[in-house]
């Protein structure tokens, strides 16, 4: 699967903007990718909208998730 170079530049621009807007979060994700996320790791996410209680979910990382993470890391 090939990606349009113009679309790739737009994605990279959006990614750079995200990194500058949310440096702590982007740094956290980068550190997790650098150090690796082994199978069996539990990733938990909480989303709290203004004026509402947080909603939390989690996932246990599988071997297929690791392959997806590696493919995404290679793209960026």
N, C-alpha and C positions, 0 to 999 in steps of 0.2 A: 504494500500500500504506500503510495507516494503522496506527499503533501504539497500543495501549491506554495511556492516560495513566499508569495505575498501574504498568504494566511499565516505562514510560519513567522514572518516578521511581526504581524499583528499580535500573535500569541506571545512572542518574546517581549514585545513592548508592554503588553498587559501584565505579563509576569514581572517585569522590572518595576512597573508601577505598583503592583501588589507588594513587592519586596520593600519599596520605599515607604509605602503607606502603613505596612504592618511588619516592621523589622523584627520584632520579638517572635512573632508567630512564624514568619518565613525562616528565621534563624533556627527555631525549634525544629521545624520540618527538615531543614537542611542537615541539622545535626543527627536527627533520627535516620535519615537516608545514608549519611556517611558512616554511622556506627552500625548500621544494619538493624533490621527488625526480624528476629528469628521466628520461625514457626512456633506457635503457641503463645506468642505475645498477645496481650489484650489491649486493644485501642479503644478508648472511651471518649466520647464527644458529648458535650453539653451545649445546647443552644438556649440562650435566654433572650427573648424578645422584650423590648421596652414595655414595662407594665404587666408582664406575664411571668409565670414561674418557669424555671428552666425545664427542658426536656432532655433526657440523657439516653444514649444508646451505646452499645459496645459491640465489638467483633473480636473473635479470636483469629489471628493470622494463620492462614493455611499455606501450603506449598504453592498452590496456584496463585494466591495473593502475592507471594514473593516474586513469582515470575512476572506478574503484572507490574509491580513496583519497579523491578529491574528494567522492564521495557520502557516505562514512563521516564525513569531516570536517564536512560540512554537517549531519549528524545530531547531532553532539556540539557 
